[in-house]
Structure formats: structure tokens, C-alpha cells
Amino acid sequence: MSKLEYAEHGRGTGLWTAAFLFGLFFCPLVLIAVASVVASLAVAVGLLGLATVVVAAPVARPSRDGGRGGEATAVTWSTWSP
């Protein structure tokens, strides 16, 4: 959210929520399908975890600002305007 303009916060929140709910819906289906192939739910969960690390590793690189979200400033009632 800190990288979005103020006018885009609603769209960013909506996209994040949609992606989250997409994952909540499809994760059990993927686990059931993989568990039927590998014959163990524990192995299926491990494979899903490994796949998650492989996919997320290129994206989850440390930021140069120490994780503070860039040049964002605190929004107070005196500085906020719609």
C-alpha cells in the first residue's frame, strides 16, 4: 500500500483481498490433488511449502530502506486531504 498513490488504495486493497481469497479457495483443491498423486497429505503440504519458497524467493528481497516502505510520511488529520 505504501507504494500506491492515495487514489489507488481501494483498488490495491481489493486486488490483495481477491488474491488472498483466491488462494484460500484453491489451496485445499491443490493439496487434495497433489495428495492423491503422492499418497500422503503431509508430503503434499511439504511440496506446497517448497513451491511457495521457490516462487516467493525472487520477490522477497530485502529493501534498501530497512523495510520501512520507502519515503512514506505519517498521515495525520492535519495533513490528510481527500
HTML snippet that shows the backbone in 3Dmol.js (N, CA, C, O; Angstrom):
<script src="https://3Dmol.org/build/3Dmol-min.js"></script>
<div id="view" style="width:600px;height:400px;position:relative"></div>
<script>
const pdb = `
ATOM      1  N   MET A   1       0.821  -1.190   0.000  1.00  0.00           N
ATOM      2  CA  MET A   1       0.000   0.000   0.000  1.00  0.00           C
ATOM      3  C   MET A   1       0.866   1.255   0.000  1.00  0.00           C
ATOM      4  O   MET A   1       0.459   2.280  -0.546  1.00  0.00           O
ATOM      5  N   SER A   2       2.033   1.194   0.593  1.00  0.00           N
ATOM      6  CA  SER A   2       2.861   2.399   0.668  1.00  0.00           C
ATOM      7  C   SER A   2       3.383   2.815  -0.697  1.00  0.00           C
ATOM      8  O   SER A   2       3.783   3.965  -0.879  1.00  0.00           O
ATOM      9  N   LYS A   3       3.387   1.905  -1.654  1.00  0.00           N
ATOM     10  CA  LYS A   3       3.876   2.237  -2.985  1.00  0.00           C
ATOM     11  C   LYS A   3       2.768   2.756  -3.896  1.00  0.00           C
ATOM     12  O   LYS A   3       3.049   3.189  -5.013  1.00  0.00           O
ATOM     13  N   LEU A   4       1.523   2.723  -3.447  1.00  0.00           N
ATOM     14  CA  LEU A   4       0.398   3.182  -4.247  1.00  0.00           C
ATOM     15  C   LEU A   4       0.055   4.626  -3.917  1.00  0.00           C
ATOM     16  O   LEU A   4       0.227   5.080  -2.785  1.00  0.00           O
ATOM     17  N   GLU A   5      -0.428   5.333  -4.917  1.00  0.00           N
ATOM     18  CA  GLU A   5      -0.948   6.677  -4.674  1.00  0.00           C
ATOM     19  C   GLU A   5      -2.208   6.550  -3.819  1.00  0.00           C
ATOM     20  O   GLU A   5      -2.839   5.494  -3.777  1.00  0.00           O
ATOM     21  N   TYR A   6      -2.558   7.618  -3.151  1.00  0.00           N
ATOM     22  CA  TYR A   6      -3.709   7.577  -2.258  1.00  0.00           C
ATOM     23  C   TYR A   6      -4.977   7.180  -3.008  1.00  0.00           C
ATOM     24  O   TYR A   6      -5.795   6.425  -2.482  1.00  0.00           O
ATOM     25  N   ALA A   7      -5.146   7.678  -4.221  1.00  0.00           N
ATOM     26  CA  ALA A   7      -6.353   7.381  -5.003  1.00  0.00           C
ATOM     27  C   ALA A   7      -6.439   5.905  -5.401  1.00  0.00           C
ATOM     28  O   ALA A   7      -7.521   5.429  -5.744  1.00  0.00           O
ATOM     29  N   GLU A   8      -5.343   5.186  -5.363  1.00  0.00           N
ATOM     30  CA  GLU A   8      -5.311   3.781  -5.760  1.00  0.00           C
ATOM     31  C   GLU A   8      -5.389   2.810  -4.579  1.00  0.00           C
ATOM     32  O   GLU A   8      -5.330   1.599  -4.790  1.00  0.00           O
ATOM     33  N   HIS A   9      -5.518   3.299  -3.357  1.00  0.00           N
ATOM     34  CA  HIS A   9      -5.544   2.422  -2.184  1.00  0.00           C
ATOM     35  C   HIS A   9      -6.705   1.443  -2.225  1.00  0.00           C
ATOM     36  O   HIS A   9      -6.538   0.279  -1.862  1.00  0.00           O
ATOM     37  N   GLY A  10      -7.874   1.885  -2.657  1.00  0.00           N
ATOM     38  CA  GLY A  10      -9.039   0.998  -2.725  1.00  0.00           C
ATOM     39  C   GLY A  10      -8.820  -0.146  -3.701  1.00  0.00           C
ATOM     40  O   GLY A  10      -9.132  -1.298  -3.403  1.00  0.00           O
ATOM     41  N   ARG A  11      -8.277   0.183  -4.877  1.00  0.00           N
ATOM     42  CA  ARG A  11      -8.019  -0.854  -5.873  1.00  0.00           C
ATOM     43  C   ARG A  11      -6.942  -1.815  -5.386  1.00  0.00           C
ATOM     44  O   ARG A  11      -7.061  -3.024  -5.584  1.00  0.00           O
ATOM     45  N   GLY A  12      -5.904  -1.303  -4.758  1.00  0.00           N
ATOM     46  CA  GLY A  12      -4.847  -2.158  -4.227  1.00  0.00           C
ATOM     47  C   GLY A  12      -5.357  -3.090  -3.146  1.00  0.00           C
ATOM     48  O   GLY A  12      -4.985  -4.263  -3.105  1.00  0.00           O
ATOM     49  N   THR A  13      -6.210  -2.574  -2.272  1.00  0.00           N
ATOM     50  CA  THR A  13      -6.795  -3.404  -1.225  1.00  0.00           C
ATOM     51  C   THR A  13      -7.696  -4.470  -1.827  1.00  0.00           C
ATOM     52  O   THR A  13      -7.683  -5.618  -1.383  1.00  0.00           O
ATOM     53  N   GLY A  14      -8.471  -4.102  -2.827  1.00  0.00           N
ATOM     54  CA  GLY A  14      -9.348  -5.064  -3.491  1.00  0.00           C
ATOM     55  C   GLY A  14      -8.580  -6.171  -4.184  1.00  0.00           C
ATOM     56  O   GLY A  14      -8.961  -7.339  -4.098  1.00  0.00           O
ATOM     57  N   LEU A  15      -7.493  -5.815  -4.876  1.00  0.00           N
ATOM     58  CA  LEU A  15      -6.688  -6.829  -5.548  1.00  0.00           C
ATOM     59  C   LEU A  15      -6.015  -7.755  -4.548  1.00  0.00           C
ATOM     60  O   LEU A  15      -5.947  -8.965  -4.767  1.00  0.00           O
ATOM     61  N   TRP A  16      -5.511  -7.189  -3.439  1.00  0.00           N
ATOM     62  CA  TRP A  16      -4.882  -8.025  -2.417  1.00  0.00           C
ATOM     63  C   TRP A  16      -5.910  -8.990  -1.830  1.00  0.00           C
ATOM     64  O   TRP A  16      -5.622 -10.173  -1.653  1.00  0.00           O
ATOM     65  N   THR A  17      -7.111  -8.486  -1.527  1.00  0.00           N
ATOM     66  CA  THR A  17      -8.159  -9.328  -0.955  1.00  0.00           C
ATOM     67  C   THR A  17      -8.568 -10.424  -1.929  1.00  0.00           C
ATOM     68  O   THR A  17      -8.767 -11.571  -1.528  1.00  0.00           O
ATOM     69  N   ALA A  18      -8.695 -10.077  -3.210  1.00  0.00           N
ATOM     70  CA  ALA A  18      -9.066 -11.072  -4.212  1.00  0.00           C
ATOM     71  C   ALA A  18      -8.001 -12.160  -4.325  1.00  0.00           C
ATOM     72  O   ALA A  18      -8.331 -13.343  -4.408  1.00  0.00           O
ATOM     73  N   ALA A  19      -6.733 -11.771  -4.330  1.00  0.00           N
ATOM     74  CA  ALA A  19      -5.657 -12.760  -4.411  1.00  0.00           C
ATOM     75  C   ALA A  19      -5.644 -13.654  -3.171  1.00  0.00           C
ATOM     76  O   ALA A  19      -5.426 -14.861  -3.274  1.00  0.00           O
ATOM     77  N   PHE A  20      -5.872 -13.069  -2.016  1.00  0.00           N
ATOM     78  CA  PHE A  20      -5.907 -13.840  -0.770  1.00  0.00           C
ATOM     79  C   PHE A  20      -7.041 -14.867  -0.786  1.00  0.00           C
ATOM     80  O   PHE A  20      -6.838 -16.029  -0.434  1.00  0.00           O
ATOM     81  N   LEU A  21      -8.230 -14.433  -1.195  1.00  0.00           N
ATOM     82  CA  LEU A  21      -9.374 -15.344  -1.228  1.00  0.00           C
ATOM     83  C   LEU A  21      -9.224 -16.392  -2.326  1.00  0.00           C
ATOM     84  O   LEU A  21      -9.691 -17.520  -2.167  1.00  0.00           O
ATOM     85  N   PHE A  22      -8.584 -16.041  -3.430  1.00  0.00           N
ATOM     86  CA  PHE A  22      -8.276 -17.000  -4.489  1.00  0.00           C
ATOM     87  C   PHE A  22      -7.409 -18.118  -3.919  1.00  0.00           C
ATOM     88  O   PHE A  22      -7.656 -19.296  -4.175  1.00  0.00           O
ATOM     89  N   GLY A  23      -6.392 -17.740  -3.147  1.00  0.00           N
ATOM     90  CA  GLY A  23      -5.528 -18.727  -2.514  1.00  0.00           C
ATOM     91  C   GLY A  23      -6.264 -19.581  -1.493  1.00  0.00           C
ATOM     92  O   GLY A  23      -6.038 -20.788  -1.410  1.00  0.00           O
ATOM     93  N   LEU A  24      -7.144 -18.959  -0.716  1.00  0.00           N
ATOM     94  CA  LEU A  24      -7.928 -19.720   0.266  1.00  0.00           C
ATOM     95  C   LEU A  24      -8.824 -20.745  -0.409  1.00  0.00           C
ATOM     96  O   LEU A  24      -9.030 -21.835   0.125  1.00  0.00           O
ATOM     97  N   PHE A  25      -9.356 -20.410  -1.569  1.00  0.00           N
ATOM     98  CA  PHE A  25     -10.247 -21.327  -2.267  1.00  0.00           C
ATOM     99  C   PHE A  25      -9.486 -22.471  -2.926  1.00  0.00           C
ATOM    100  O   PHE A  25      -9.894 -23.628  -2.822  1.00  0.00           O
ATOM    101  N   PHE A  26      -8.384 -22.157  -3.602  1.00  0.00           N
ATOM    102  CA  PHE A  26      -7.701 -23.170  -4.403  1.00  0.00           C
ATOM    103  C   PHE A  26      -6.677 -24.007  -3.628  1.00  0.00           C
ATOM    104  O   PHE A  26      -6.334 -25.101  -4.075  1.00  0.00           O
ATOM    105  N   CYS A  27      -6.190 -23.537  -2.506  1.00  0.00           N
ATOM    106  CA  CYS A  27      -5.188 -24.287  -1.757  1.00  0.00           C
ATOM    107  C   CYS A  27      -5.671 -25.687  -1.360  1.00  0.00           C
ATOM    108  O   CYS A  27      -4.934 -26.648  -1.581  1.00  0.00           O
ATOM    109  N   PRO A  28      -6.860 -25.851  -0.789  1.00  0.00           N
ATOM    110  CA  PRO A  28      -7.296 -27.211  -0.450  1.00  0.00           C
ATOM    111  C   PRO A  28      -7.463 -28.094  -1.684  1.00  0.00           C
ATOM    112  O   PRO A  28      -7.168 -29.288  -1.635  1.00  0.00           O
ATOM    113  N   LEU A  29      -7.932 -27.519  -2.784  1.00  0.00           N
ATOM    114  CA  LEU A  29      -8.107 -28.306  -4.001  1.00  0.00           C
ATOM    115  C   LEU A  29      -6.761 -28.795  -4.534  1.00  0.00           C
ATOM    116  O   LEU A  29      -6.629 -29.941  -4.963  1.00  0.00           O
ATOM    117  N   VAL A  30      -5.763 -27.906  -4.499  1.00  0.00           N
ATOM    118  CA  VAL A  30      -4.425 -28.289  -4.953  1.00  0.00           C
ATOM    119  C   VAL A  30      -3.844 -29.353  -4.024  1.00  0.00           C
ATOM    120  O   VAL A  30      -3.244 -30.323  -4.487  1.00  0.00           O
ATOM    121  N   LEU A  31      -4.019 -29.174  -2.722  1.00  0.00           N
ATOM    122  CA  LEU A  31      -3.493 -30.157  -1.774  1.00  0.00           C
ATOM    123  C   LEU A  31      -4.142 -31.525  -1.949  1.00  0.00           C
ATOM    124  O   LEU A  31      -3.459 -32.547  -1.869  1.00  0.00           O
ATOM    125  N   ILE A  32      -5.440 -31.558  -2.184  1.00  0.00           N
ATOM    126  CA  ILE A  32      -6.121 -32.840  -2.395  1.00  0.00           C
ATOM    127  C   ILE A  32      -5.604 -33.514  -3.664  1.00  0.00           C
ATOM    128  O   ILE A  32      -5.359 -34.720  -3.682  1.00  0.00           O
ATOM    129  N   ALA A  33      -5.441 -32.726  -4.719  1.00  0.00           N
ATOM    130  CA  ALA A  33      -4.949 -33.284  -5.980  1.00  0.00           C
ATOM    131  C   ALA A  33      -3.526 -33.816  -5.835  1.00  0.00           C
ATOM    132  O   ALA A  33      -3.219 -34.909  -6.312  1.00  0.00           O
ATOM    133  N   VAL A  34      -2.662 -33.049  -5.180  1.00  0.00           N
ATOM    134  CA  VAL A  34      -1.275 -33.490  -5.004  1.00  0.00           C
ATOM    135  C   VAL A  34      -1.202 -34.681  -4.052  1.00  0.00           C
ATOM    136  O   VAL A  34      -0.412 -35.600  -4.268  1.00  0.00           O
ATOM    137  N   ALA A  35      -2.024 -34.669  -2.997  1.00  0.00           N
ATOM    138  CA  ALA A  35      -2.017 -35.783  -2.038  1.00  0.00           C
ATOM    139  C   ALA A  35      -2.453 -37.089  -2.697  1.00  0.00           C
ATOM    140  O   ALA A  35      -1.981 -38.162  -2.320  1.00  0.00           O
ATOM    141  N   SER A  36      -3.338 -37.005  -3.667  1.00  0.00           N
ATOM    142  CA  SER A  36      -3.760 -38.230  -4.347  1.00  0.00           C
ATOM    143  C   SER A  36      -2.644 -38.792  -5.226  1.00  0.00           C
ATOM    144  O   SER A  36      -2.605 -39.993  -5.494  1.00  0.00           O
ATOM    145  N   VAL A  37      -1.738 -37.920  -5.675  1.00  0.00           N
ATOM    146  CA  VAL A  37      -0.622 -38.373  -6.509  1.00  0.00           C
ATOM    147  C   VAL A  37       0.514 -38.926  -5.649  1.00  0.00           C
ATOM    148  O   VAL A  37       1.098 -39.958  -5.978  1.00  0.00           O
ATOM    149  N   VAL A  38       0.828 -38.234  -4.539  1.00  0.00           N
ATOM    150  CA  VAL A  38       1.959 -38.652  -3.705  1.00  0.00           C
ATOM    151  C   VAL A  38       1.528 -39.559  -2.553  1.00  0.00           C
ATOM    152  O   VAL A  38       2.377 -40.039  -1.802  1.00  0.00           O
ATOM    153  N   ALA A  39       0.254 -39.796  -2.406  1.00  0.00           N
ATOM    154  CA  ALA A  39      -0.310 -40.718  -1.425  1.00  0.00           C
ATOM    155  C   ALA A  39      -0.120 -40.303   0.027  1.00  0.00           C
ATOM    156  O   ALA A  39      -0.199 -41.143   0.924  1.00  0.00           O
ATOM    157  N   SER A  40       0.129 -39.024   0.271  1.00  0.00           N
ATOM    158  CA  SER A  40       0.263 -38.552   1.650  1.00  0.00           C
ATOM    159  C   SER A  40      -0.011 -37.058   1.703  1.00  0.00           C
ATOM    160  O   SER A  40       0.563 -36.286   0.935  1.00  0.00           O
ATOM    161  N   LEU A  41      -0.885 -36.655   2.606  1.00  0.00           N
ATOM    162  CA  LEU A  41      -1.198 -35.232   2.754  1.00  0.00           C
ATOM    163  C   LEU A  41       0.007 -34.473   3.314  1.00  0.00           C
ATOM    164  O   LEU A  41       0.236 -33.320   2.949  1.00  0.00           O
ATOM    165  N   ALA A  42       0.769 -35.106   4.188  1.00  0.00           N
ATOM    166  CA  ALA A  42       1.949 -34.456   4.764  1.00  0.00           C
ATOM    167  C   ALA A  42       2.979 -34.132   3.682  1.00  0.00           C
ATOM    168  O   ALA A  42       3.571 -33.053   3.691  1.00  0.00           O
ATOM    169  N   VAL A  43       3.189 -35.053   2.762  1.00  0.00           N
ATOM    170  CA  VAL A  43       4.129 -34.801   1.663  1.00  0.00           C
ATOM    171  C   VAL A  43       3.583 -33.710   0.752  1.00  0.00           C
ATOM    172  O   VAL A  43       4.345 -32.878   0.259  1.00  0.00           O
ATOM    173  N   ALA A  44       2.273 -33.704   0.523  1.00  0.00           N
ATOM    174  CA  ALA A  44       1.655 -32.682  -0.315  1.00  0.00           C
ATOM    175  C   ALA A  44       1.828 -31.292   0.299  1.00  0.00           C
ATOM    176  O   ALA A  44       2.115 -30.331  -0.415  1.00  0.00           O
ATOM    177  N   VAL A  45       1.656 -31.180   1.612  1.00  0.00           N
ATOM    178  CA  VAL A  45       1.847 -29.897   2.289  1.00  0.00           C
ATOM    179  C   VAL A  45       3.313 -29.469   2.196  1.00  0.00           C
ATOM    180  O   VAL A  45       3.603 -28.292   1.977  1.00  0.00           O
ATOM    181  N   GLY A  46       4.229 -30.412   2.359  1.00  0.00           N
ATOM    182  CA  GLY A  46       5.653 -30.094   2.221  1.00  0.00           C
ATOM    183  C   GLY A  46       6.005 -29.615   0.821  1.00  0.00           C
ATOM    184  O   GLY A  46       6.774 -28.667   0.661  1.00  0.00           O
ATOM    185  N   LEU A  47       5.448 -30.262  -0.187  1.00  0.00           N
ATOM    186  CA  LEU A  47       5.707 -29.839  -1.566  1.00  0.00           C
ATOM    187  C   LEU A  47       5.118 -28.460  -1.846  1.00  0.00           C
ATOM    188  O   LEU A  47       5.728 -27.655  -2.551  1.00  0.00           O
ATOM    189  N   LEU A  48       3.939 -28.184  -1.300  1.00  0.00           N
ATOM    190  CA  LEU A  48       3.344 -26.860  -1.466  1.00  0.00           C
ATOM    191  C   LEU A  48       4.207 -25.795  -0.786  1.00  0.00           C
ATOM    192  O   LEU A  48       4.392 -24.705  -1.327  1.00  0.00           O
ATOM    193  N   GLY A  49       4.731 -26.111   0.397  1.00  0.00           N
ATOM    194  CA  GLY A  49       5.630 -25.179   1.076  1.00  0.00           C
ATOM    195  C   GLY A  49       6.898 -24.922   0.288  1.00  0.00           C
ATOM    196  O   GLY A  49       7.354 -23.783   0.190  1.00  0.00           O
ATOM    197  N   LEU A  50       7.466 -25.973  -0.272  1.00  0.00           N
ATOM    198  CA  LEU A  50       8.663 -25.828  -1.091  1.00  0.00           C
ATOM    199  C   LEU A  50       8.373 -24.991  -2.335  1.00  0.00           C
ATOM    200  O   LEU A  50       9.166 -24.121  -2.695  1.00  0.00           O
ATOM    201  N   ALA A  51       7.253 -25.245  -2.985  1.00  0.00           N
ATOM    202  CA  ALA A  51       6.877 -24.465  -4.165  1.00  0.00           C
ATOM    203  C   ALA A  51       6.663 -22.999  -3.802  1.00  0.00           C
ATOM    204  O   ALA A  51       7.006 -22.111  -4.583  1.00  0.00           O
ATOM    205  N   THR A  52       6.102 -22.740  -2.630  1.00  0.00           N
ATOM    206  CA  THR A  52       5.884 -21.368  -2.179  1.00  0.00           C
ATOM    207  C   THR A  52       7.207 -20.643  -1.982  1.00  0.00           C
ATOM    208  O   THR A  52       7.342 -19.484  -2.374  1.00  0.00           O
ATOM    209  N   VAL A  53       8.179 -21.310  -1.383  1.00  0.00           N
ATOM    210  CA  VAL A  53       9.502 -20.700  -1.179  1.00  0.00           C
ATOM    211  C   VAL A  53      10.165 -20.407  -2.514  1.00  0.00           C
ATOM    212  O   VAL A  53      10.759 -19.344  -2.695  1.00  0.00           O
ATOM    213  N   VAL A  54      10.068 -21.342  -3.449  1.00  0.00           N
ATOM    214  CA  VAL A  54      10.699 -21.155  -4.762  1.00  0.00           C
ATOM    215  C   VAL A  54      10.068 -19.977  -5.498  1.00  0.00           C
ATOM    216  O   VAL A  54      10.778 -19.194  -6.130  1.00  0.00           O
ATOM    217  N   VAL A  55       8.751 -19.842  -5.424  1.00  0.00           N
ATOM    218  CA  VAL A  55       8.070 -18.756  -6.123  1.00  0.00           C
ATOM    219  C   VAL A  55       8.297 -17.419  -5.419  1.00  0.00           C
ATOM    220  O   VAL A  55       8.452 -16.395  -6.084  1.00  0.00           O
ATOM    221  N   ALA A  56       8.318 -17.413  -4.090  1.00  0.00           N
ATOM    222  CA  ALA A  56       8.420 -16.166  -3.343  1.00  0.00           C
ATOM    223  C   ALA A  56       9.843 -15.646  -3.209  1.00  0.00           C
ATOM    224  O   ALA A  56      10.035 -14.453  -2.974  1.00  0.00           O
ATOM    225  N   ALA A  57      10.840 -16.502  -3.350  1.00  0.00           N
ATOM    226  CA  ALA A  57      12.231 -16.092  -3.129  1.00  0.00           C
ATOM    227  C   ALA A  57      12.660 -14.922  -4.018  1.00  0.00           C
ATOM    228  O   ALA A  57      13.282 -13.993  -3.503  1.00  0.00           O
ATOM    229  N   PRO A  58      12.370 -14.914  -5.301  1.00  0.00           N
ATOM    230  CA  PRO A  58      12.798 -13.766  -6.108  1.00  0.00           C
ATOM    231  C   PRO A  58      12.082 -12.469  -5.747  1.00  0.00           C
ATOM    232  O   PRO A  58      12.621 -11.383  -5.957  1.00  0.00           O
ATOM    233  N   VAL A  59      10.882 -12.576  -5.209  1.00  0.00           N
ATOM    234  CA  VAL A  59      10.105 -11.386  -4.875  1.00  0.00           C
ATOM    235  C   VAL A  59      10.484 -10.831  -3.513  1.00  0.00           C
ATOM    236  O   VAL A  59      10.459  -9.616  -3.316  1.00  0.00           O
ATOM    237  N   ALA A  60      10.831 -11.689  -2.578  1.00  0.00           N
ATOM    238  CA  ALA A  60      11.066 -11.295  -1.190  1.00  0.00           C
ATOM    239  C   ALA A  60      12.523 -10.915  -0.958  1.00  0.00           C
ATOM    240  O   ALA A  60      13.205 -11.520  -0.131  1.00  0.00           O
ATOM    241  N   ARG A  61      12.985  -9.936  -1.671  1.00  0.00           N
ATOM    242  CA  ARG A  61      14.346  -9.464  -1.449  1.00  0.00           C
ATOM    243  C   ARG A  61      14.307  -8.294  -0.468  1.00  0.00           C
ATOM    244  O   ARG A  61      13.328  -7.548  -0.439  1.00  0.00           O
ATOM    245  N   PRO A  62      15.335  -8.128   0.316  1.00  0.00           N
ATOM    246  CA  PRO A  62      15.316  -7.047   1.308  1.00  0.00           C
ATOM    247  C   PRO A  62      15.299  -5.679   0.640  1.00  0.00           C
ATOM    248  O   PRO A  62      15.925  -5.468  -0.399  1.00  0.00           O
ATOM    249  N   SER A  63      14.575  -4.762   1.254  1.00  0.00           N
ATOM    250  CA  SER A  63      14.514  -3.412   0.700  1.00  0.00           C
ATOM    251  C   SER A  63      15.711  -2.596   1.166  1.00  0.00           C
ATOM    252  O   SER A  63      16.331  -2.909   2.182  1.00  0.00           O
ATOM    253  N   ARG A  64      16.020  -1.578   0.435  1.00  0.00           N
ATOM    254  CA  ARG A  64      17.175  -0.743   0.759  1.00  0.00           C
ATOM    255  C   ARG A  64      16.925   0.172   1.943  1.00  0.00           C
ATOM    256  O   ARG A  64      17.870   0.668   2.555  1.00  0.00           O
ATOM    257  N   ASP A  65      15.661   0.401   2.271  1.00  0.00           N
ATOM    258  CA  ASP A  65      15.349   1.327   3.356  1.00  0.00           C
ATOM    259  C   ASP A  65      15.102   0.598   4.680  1.00  0.00           C
ATOM    260  O   ASP A  65      14.569   1.193   5.617  1.00  0.00           O
ATOM    261  N   GLY A  66      15.475  -0.664   4.769  1.00  0.00           N
ATOM    262  CA  GLY A  66      15.333  -1.391   6.018  1.00  0.00           C
ATOM    263  C   GLY A  66      13.911  -1.838   6.305  1.00  0.00           C
ATOM    264  O   GLY A  66      13.574  -2.090   7.462  1.00  0.00           O
ATOM    265  N   GLY A  67      13.064  -1.945   5.283  1.00  0.00           N
ATOM    266  CA  GLY A  67      11.704  -2.410   5.481  1.00  0.00           C
ATOM    267  C   GLY A  67      10.725  -1.356   5.930  1.00  0.00           C
ATOM    268  O   GLY A  67       9.635  -1.683   6.401  1.00  0.00           O
ATOM    269  N   ARG A  68      11.096  -0.080   5.792  1.00  0.00           N
ATOM    270  CA  ARG A  68      10.209   0.983   6.246  1.00  0.00           C
ATOM    271  C   ARG A  68       9.205   1.409   5.187  1.00  0.00           C
ATOM    272  O   ARG A  68       8.366   2.266   5.465  1.00  0.00           O
ATOM    273  N   GLY A  69       9.255   0.845   3.985  1.00  0.00           N
ATOM    274  CA  GLY A  69       8.242   1.159   2.983  1.00  0.00           C
ATOM    275  C   GLY A  69       8.537   2.382   2.148  1.00  0.00           C
ATOM    276  O   GLY A  69       7.603   2.995   1.631  1.00  0.00           O
ATOM    277  N   GLY A  70       9.757   2.756   1.994  1.00  0.00           N
ATOM    278  CA  GLY A  70      10.087   3.878   1.111  1.00  0.00           C
ATOM    279  C   GLY A  70      10.048   5.210   1.819  1.00  0.00           C
ATOM    280  O   GLY A  70      10.333   5.315   3.012  1.00  0.00           O
ATOM    281  N   GLU A  71       9.693   6.211   1.068  1.00  0.00           N
ATOM    282  CA  GLU A  71       9.706   7.585   1.562  1.00  0.00           C
ATOM    283  C   GLU A  71       8.358   8.001   2.141  1.00  0.00           C
ATOM    284  O   GLU A  71       8.029   9.187   2.144  1.00  0.00           O
ATOM    285  N   ALA A  72       7.590   7.062   2.619  1.00  0.00           N
ATOM    286  CA  ALA A  72       6.269   7.385   3.149  1.00  0.00           C
ATOM    287  C   ALA A  72       6.384   8.230   4.409  1.00  0.00           C
ATOM    288  O   ALA A  72       7.273   8.026   5.236  1.00  0.00           O
ATOM    289  N   THR A  73       5.481   9.167   4.535  1.00  0.00           N
ATOM    290  CA  THR A  73       5.434  10.006   5.740  1.00  0.00           C
ATOM    291  C   THR A  73       4.151   9.677   6.492  1.00  0.00           C
ATOM    292  O   THR A  73       3.196   9.146   5.926  1.00  0.00           O
ATOM    293  N   ALA A  74       4.152   9.999   7.749  1.00  0.00           N
ATOM    294  CA  ALA A  74       2.982   9.730   8.575  1.00  0.00           C
ATOM    295  C   ALA A  74       1.845  10.635   8.155  1.00  0.00           C
ATOM    296  O   ALA A  74       2.040  11.831   7.939  1.00  0.00           O
ATOM    297  N   VAL A  75       0.659  10.068   8.039  1.00  0.00           N
ATOM    298  CA  VAL A  75      -0.524  10.847   7.681  1.00  0.00           C
ATOM    299  C   VAL A  75      -1.264  11.174   8.970  1.00  0.00           C
ATOM    300  O   VAL A  75      -1.646  10.278   9.723  1.00  0.00           O
ATOM    301  N   THR A  76      -1.458  12.440   9.211  1.00  0.00           N
ATOM    302  CA  THR A  76      -2.212  12.875  10.381  1.00  0.00           C
ATOM    303  C   THR A  76      -3.466  13.603   9.898  1.00  0.00           C
ATOM    304  O   THR A  76      -3.621  13.859   8.704  1.00  0.00           O
ATOM    305  N   TRP A  77      -4.338  13.927  10.810  1.00  0.00           N
ATOM    306  CA  TRP A  77      -5.545  14.633  10.418  1.00  0.00           C
ATOM    307  C   TRP A  77      -5.229  15.995   9.829  1.00  0.00           C
ATOM    308  O   TRP A  77      -5.987  16.493   8.996  1.00  0.00           O
ATOM    309  N   SER A  78      -4.143  16.603  10.236  1.00  0.00           N
ATOM    310  CA  SER A  78      -3.815  17.935   9.698  1.00  0.00           C
ATOM    311  C   SER A  78      -3.227  17.854   8.295  1.00  0.00           C
ATOM    312  O   SER A  78      -3.305  18.832   7.551  1.00  0.00           O
ATOM    313  N   THR A  79      -2.632  16.704   7.900  1.00  0.00           N
ATOM    314  CA  THR A  79      -2.033  16.598   6.571  1.00  0.00           C
ATOM    315  C   THR A  79      -2.886  15.820   5.590  1.00  0.00           C
ATOM    316  O   THR A  79      -2.579  15.796   4.398  1.00  0.00           O
ATOM    317  N   TRP A  80      -3.959  15.176   6.063  1.00  0.00           N
ATOM    318  CA  TRP A  80      -4.764  14.342   5.185  1.00  0.00           C
ATOM    319  C   TRP A  80      -5.764  15.196   4.422  1.00  0.00           C
ATOM    320  O   TRP A  80      -6.403  16.087   4.982  1.00  0.00           O
ATOM    321  N   SER A  81      -5.886  14.903   3.129  1.00  0.00           N
ATOM    322  CA  SER A  81      -6.932  15.565   2.341  1.00  0.00           C
ATOM    323  C   SER A  81      -7.398  14.581   1.276  1.00  0.00           C
ATOM    324  O   SER A  81      -6.584  13.908   0.644  1.00  0.00           O
ATOM    325  N   PRO A  82      -8.707  14.499   1.081  1.00  0.00           N
ATOM    326  CA  PRO A  82      -9.226  13.522   0.111  1.00  0.00           C
ATOM    327  C   PRO A  82      -8.904  13.898  -1.319  1.00  0.00           C
ATOM    328  O   PRO A  82      -9.273  13.176  -2.245  1.00  0.00           O
TER     329      PRO A  82
END
`;
const viewer = $3Dmol.createViewer("view");
viewer.addModel(pdb, "pdb");
viewer.setStyle({}, {cartoon: {color: "spectrum"}});
viewer.zoomTo();
viewer.render();
</script>
